[in-house]
Amino acid sequence: LGQMASYLDDGLPEPLRLARSQLQSNAPPMSIELSIATIERELGRPLDELFVEFDPDPIAAASIGQVHRALIRDAAGAERAVAVKVQYPGVAEAIVSDLRNADLLGAVLRQGFGGLDPAEMVDEIKLRIAEETDYELEARNQQLFAEYYRDHPFIKIPEVVPELSTRCVLTTEL
């Protein structure tokens, strides 16, 4: 519900905005063992074969995953710093299950914004949140932006490392 409310930030009362920001900033990280197991399962190789170096402490954690800093060796043999975004195991299934209850959000909106029929908005929110669990879609979109802004003088979009990205792991330039 907090994630759904983030789409409505400007229209939320101050106490709800503060509570939502707490949900986003206090996400607990998953254990390093679980993170490594997820990466190895998704990429099909041991961690030490995938990365020259991998920081076990996440540099960021959010509601559906966390990010680790790592080093890879590129085709030319140079080391490159990357960000490895790892989705919490089972989070996609949990979100799908939670979205079945998203109509509750519609009921809350109807009460808070009298006369509003939020059905279309709730359907849109369900779709967008479900998309957030698809790192392959995120990778394609990020790569499109990276290509579009490639020669821009000050906008830099990190390139995706496709061979180290799956539906639940997204590796990009750091």
LINGISUL-V122228 format. One line per field, one symbol per residue. psi: psi as a letter, one per 30 degrees, with the letter a starting at -180 (. if undefined). Layout:
psi=???
//
This chain:
psi=eeeefffgeffkleeeeeeeeeeefgkkllleeeeeeeeeeefglleffekekkjfkkfkkaffalkkklklklfffkkkklkjkkkkkfeeeeeeeeffgffeeeeeeeefhkfkjgeeeeeeeeeeeefffjfeeeeeeeeeeeeegegkffkjkkkkjefgkaffkjklk.
//
